[in-house]
Amino acid sequence: MITPVIMAGGTGSRLWPLSRELYPKQFLSVTDDATMLQQTASRLSGLEHQAPILICNEEHRFIAAEQMRLGGFEHGGIILEPVGRNTAPAISLAALQAINNAKDDEDPLLLILAADHVIENEIAFIESVKKAQQSAIEGKLVTFGIVANAPETGYGYIKAGEKQGNAFAVSEFVEKPDLETAEKYLATNEYYWNSGMFLFKASRYLEELAKYEPKILDVCKQAIAKPSQDAEFIRVDADVFETCPDKSVDYAVMEKTDSAVVVPMDAGWSDVGSFSALWEISKKDENKNVIKGDVITVDSTNNYIYAENKLVSTVGVDNLVIIETKDAILVANKDKVQDVKSIVNKLKETERTEQKLHREVYRPWGKYDSIDFGARDQVKRITVKPGEKLSIQKHFHRSEHWIVVSGTASVLNGDETIIVTENESTYIPLGTIHALENPGKIPLEMIEVQTGSYLGEDDIVRFEDRYGRS
């Protein structure tokens, strides 16, 4: 039976400012109400499969778990990478974990998927996976080649060789070509876009990895030998995993093995690698504009316009990407959106927080929105989900005023625990041990006013935390 492996890592740079380092694109809802991660899990419903294994960054663990829960999807564990080491080590960890989860010495058939792909024709996707199963059972390492419909220069390509059942032998992998080369590829009908999706036995992948990149396998075996199981999260040894070579599965295995085959897939696939790609796959109005949110356009064509918080209006513009979020605005020519990464790099160089997180930040207990701030004060709107509790903590440089807008708060304030309800408030002096809990059945909404000499999120000492952060 197939064990899906959903790789949900990412840096959040290509769709900035919608995506951020702590909220990359796989957690966004870009084509419908479901997030890209939820869509990836949902399209598996046409397959007979085990609960998928997820792989994500340590800092994204609660977002991934919450989105799976909200979507009603079970999973077979969430492997947490302490640092990013590319896809070859990530798949190695998943293969080892899948073998460990297997019953009766079963050799799991791994379906490797990225959490940030869009696939419009899910029936065609399922059909391609089913066609690939026999090749994978026979020991082949299957990659899925997307049937190219344009001379795309943003994708790598796979050249198909001799036909082998429902698959073709891989003749070669080629890097992203220039336009002239891509046009030649398209004319031959022998080249497919490299999707980054795979199907193979766990044991066969590990055998080939041992042959071509033994250090990756050795490090991964050591790192996951004694995993720390924290509820649904599987933590590997960080010190060991940091020594792992940083290599993609293509470079480490697929380009070297003689067992690689490609199965064509024509399913309306996109890796949504840019806003121009997002414009291509999105529903457009009569002027070929993609409109999200509160937008008014006059004599404007071929634009992607996203308004999160404010009215965005345009007059006489063409071929632009305009993104408005609570803390950042991007205006770019649609033909230059690959350079958005350079903006993110400049933000990193100047240590600005806009590259890392949104103004509205999600936490395992709920979320907060930093709605105003000054030199010695900050105002946050805080939402705590029913039954959830923030850590028992204290601050050295700030005091806090809490005003309940709706719901009920149970507040630990020093040695005293009090109940604070709507239109009531409490004051947490600097250095006082405190905690906030929602004991009710509805979300707790409150306003927090911080005052002090330093208001950074790192001014916190946690004494007890139900989410493993103390």
N, C-alpha and C positions, 0 to 999 in steps of 0.2 A: 504494500500500500504506500501511496505517496505521502511523504512528510514535507509540507511546504516550509521553506525557510525565508522569512521576510527580513531583508536587510533595511534597517531604518536609521542609518547614520546620515550625516550631512552637516555642512557648515553654514547653511542658510545665506549664501552670498549671491546666488544667481537670480533670485527673485526678491532681493532687497528693494524697498523696505517692508514688503509683506512678510518675508522670511528673515529670521535673525539667527545668530549662532545658537541661542537657546530655544529657538522655535523655527527649525528649518521647514522646507516646503512640504515634506510628507505629512505634516500635521495641519496643513492649510486646507480649506475648502475652496478649490479654485474652479471646478467645473460644475459642481452641484452642492447640495447641503452636506454630503458626507465628505470627510477629509480623504486625502489621497491614501493614507494608511488604511482607513476603513474600506475604501473602494478596493484596495488590493486584497484584503481579507474577504470581502464580499464576493469577488469574482471566482473564488475557489468553490463556491457552492455547487457548481456543476460537476465537481470531481469527487470521487471517493478518496478521502484523505484523513490523515491524523490531524490533530490540533497543530497549527503551525508554531514553529519556533521563531521568536523574534530576536533580532540582534540590534542593539542601539547603544548610544553613548550613555554613560552613567548619569549625566545631567538631564537626559531626556526620559528617564525611566518612568516617572509618574505620568507624564503626558501620554506616552505610548500605552501604558496600562489602562489609563482612564479612557482613552479613545477606543481601545478594544472592548472595554466594559460597556461603554455607552452604545457601541455598535452591536452589542450582544454576541460578540465573538469570543470563543474559548481559545486558549493558547497553551502550548506545551512548555512554557517557560520563556522568560525574557533574559537573554544573555547580555550582560553589561560589559562593554569595552571600556577599560579605564583610560585608554588612549586609542586614537584611530591608527590602524595599521593596514588599511586597505582591504580589498575583498578576499584575497587568498587566505590570510589568517582568520578572517571572520567566518568564512565557509568551513575552514578546518575546525574551529570551535563548535560550529553547528553540527558538523558531521560526527564529531566525537560525542557530543551531547545526545544526538539522535540515536547513535548506537547504544549509548548508556540507557536511554529511555525504552529501547526496543524490547519486545517480549519474545521468548522462544527462539533466541539467536537469529531473529529476523535481520536482514540487511536492508535498512531503510533506503527507499528511493527518494532522493532529495530534489525538490523543485525549488530552485533558487530564484527569488523574485526581489526586485527593488520596490520599496514602499512608495516611491515618488514617480511612478509611471502612470500614464493614462492609457487605457485600452477601451476604445469605443465599442468594438464588436466582441463581447465576451463569449459568444457562442463559438466564433472562429478561434479565439484564444484556447478554449477548452478542447476543441477539435485538434489543434496543433499539439497540445500537451498529450492527448491520448495517442496520436500518431507516433509521438516520440517514445512512448513507454517501452515498446518492444526493443528498440535500439538500446535504451538504457539498461533494460533487464539483461541484455546480451553482453553488457560490459562497456558499451560505448559511452563517451562523455558528450552529451548532446548540448549544443547551443542553439538558440532560436534565432533565425535570421529573418529580419523584417523585410517583406517584399517592398522594394524601393519604388516610390512613385514620383521622385524628384531628384535632381542632382544635388543632394544635401551635402554640404561641406562640414557640417558640425558633428557628423557621426563617423565612427570607424566602419569598415566594411569587411565582409567575409566572402571569399570567392569559393563557390561550390565546385566540387570535382565529381567523381564517379558516383552514380546513384547507388544507394545501398538500402533497399527496402523503401521505407517512407522518408529516408534521410539521404543526404549526400555527404560524401567524404569532404572534409575541409581541405581545400587546396592551399589557402593562405589567409591570414589575417592582415589587413592593411590599415594604416593609420588614416586619420582624417585627411581627405584629399583636397586639392584646389578645385576650382569650379570646372576647369577643362577636363581634369582627370575624372571627376565625378560624373560628368556627362558621358565620358567613354564607358565608365562602369555601367551606367544606366542602359546604354545602348546594347550591351552584350547579353543582358538578362542572366548573367552568371554571378552577379554580386548582390549581396543582401546587406542591409544595415545591421550592425552589431548591436543586439538588444541588451546584452548583459543579463539575460535570463538563461538558466541551464537546467538540465535534468540528468542525474546520474546516481548510481549507487554510492552510498556513503563510503563503502570500503574501496571502491574503484578510485574515487577522488583521492582518498588518503594514500592509496598505493602509488598513484602518479605523483602526488605531492612529495612522497618519500623519495621517489626516483629523481625528481628535478629540483626540489627545494627542501631538502631534509631538515634544515635548521628551522624553517617555519613549523613543520610538523612537530619536531622535538620541543620547541618552545610552547606550542599550543597544548601539547600533551601535559607538560609540566604545569602550565598555567591553570588548566581545568582539572588537574588530578584530584584536588581537594577543594571543590568550589564551595563558596559560602552561600548558603541558601537562605535568602531573606524574603520570606513569603513567596511571591511569584518570581523574584529576581535571582539570577544566577551570577554571582560575582567570581571572576577569575583572579588569580594572583597578579596584582598590578605590577610588582617589581619584576616578575618573570616576563609578563607580556610586553613590557616596555622594551625588552631586548629583541623582540621579534622583527625580522625584516619587513619593510613596508613595500608590498608588491600586490598588484592586481592579480586576479585569477587568470586573466588572459596571459600576462607576462610569465607568471609562475608555472602554469600548467597547460592551458589550452593551446598556446602557440608552439609548445614543445612536444606534446603527446602525439602518438600516431593513432590514438583511439578517438580523436575528435570528429564528430559529424554535425551537420547543420540540418535542422528541420525548418522549412519555410513557415512563416506566420504572416498572414494578411488580415490584421485585426484592428486597424485604426490606431496604431501604437504611437505614442510620443513620450519622450523622457522629460518633457516640459523643461528644457534646459535654459529657457529664456522667456522674456515677455512676448517676443515675436512668435515663439512656438505656442505660447498660451493663447495669443490672438488667433493663430491659425485654427485651433481646435475649438474655440469658443463660439457661441451663438452671436450673430451680428445683426444690427438693425439695417434699415434700408440704405444707409450711407456707409455700410461696412465698419461701423463703430461697435466695439464691445463695451458695454456700459454696465458698471457694477456700482450700486449705491445711488446717492442723490446727485445726479448729473444733468445739466442742461447744455445742449450743443446747438450751435448755429453755424451753418455752412462749414461743418467739420466732417472729415472723412478718414476712414482707414485707421482709426485710433483705438488704443486700449486705455480706457479711463476707469479708474477705481477710486471711489470716494468712501472712506470708512467713517468719517466723523463730521465732515463739513460739506456744504454745497460746493461742487466743482462745476464751473461753467467755462465753455470754450467758444471762441468765435474765429472762423476762418483758418483752422489749423488742420494739418494733414500728416498722417504717418507718425504720430507721436504716441509715446507711452506716458501717461500721467497717473501717478499713484499718490494718494493722500492717505496718510495714517495719522494717529493721534500725536505723533512726535516727529514725523519726517514727511517730506514731499520729494518725489522724484519726477523730473521731466526729462525725457530722453527721446531721441530719434529712434524709431522702431528698428532701423537698420544698424544701430550702434549699441543695442542692449547687451551684447556680449561683454561690453566694457563696464557694466555695472559693478563687476568685481573690483575695478580700480577705485570706485567710490568707497567700497567696503574696506579696501586696503588703506585708504587715506584715513578713514575713521579709526582703524586699528592703530595706525601710526601716531595719531593724536590722542589715543586712549579715550575716545568718546564712547559712551554707552550705547548709542543708537545701533551700532553694529552687532551688539551682543543680545540685547533684549528689547522688547516693546515697552511702551509706557504702561500698558496693562500686562501684568505678569501672572502666569498661572502657577499655582502651587498644589501639592496633593490635597490640601485642606480646602482649596477654593481659589481665590485670586485677589489681587490688589491693583488699583489704578492710581498712579501718582498724578493727581489732578492739579497740583500747584506746589511751587517750592520757591524759597528765597535763600539768603545767605545763612540764616539760622532757623529756618522753619520749613516744614514740608507737610502737605495735606494729602492723605490717601483715602480712597474709597475702598473698603475691604468687604469681601463677601466670603462667608464661611459656610460650607455645606452642612446640612443637618447631620449631627452626630460626630462631626470632625473637631479636632483640637489642635491649636498651634502649640509649639514646643514651650516647655517651662524654661524661661530665659531671663536675662537682664541686660541692660545697656550701661556703658560707662560714660557716654557723652550726651545722652538725650533723655528727656522726659516725654511722656505721651498723654494726651487727652483723648478719651474714647467716647463718642456719642453714638448711641444706637438709633438707627433710622427705622429699622423694622426687624422683627424677630426678637429672640431672647439670647442674652449672653451670660455665661457663667464665667466670672472673672476671679482668678487668683491674684490678689494684690498684697504682696508681702505674706503675712500670716493669716490673712482673712480671705475667705471666698464669698463673693456676693453675686446676686442676680441683678442684671441690668436690663431693663426692657425699653420699649420704644419711647423716645423723647427723654430718656434718662442718660446720664453720663458718669464717668469716673476718671480719676487722675492717677497716673502711674509715675511716681517720682523717679528721678535719675538714680540708678543703682539698685532699684527694688526688683526682687524676683517676682515674676508675674507670668500669667498664662491666660489664654482666651479659648473658650469652648462654646460650641453651639449645641445645647442640650435639646433643642426643639425639633419640630417636624418640618419647618420651612427654613429657607436660607436666612442667615443672619447678615443684615446690611448695616454697616456702621462707617462713620467718619473718624479717621485717626489724624490728630494734629500733633506733629513732632516739633519740639523746640530744643535747641542745644548747639554746641560748638561743632559737632560732627554728626552727619545724618546718613552716612554710608551704610549699606546693607551688611557690611562686615563688622559693624559695632554690635556684636551679639555674642553672648555666651549661653549655649544651650546646656541645660542640666538633664533634661529628659525629653525624648522625642519619639513618637510612635512611628515615624517614618524613617528611622535609622540615620538621622542627621546630627545626633548629639555627639 
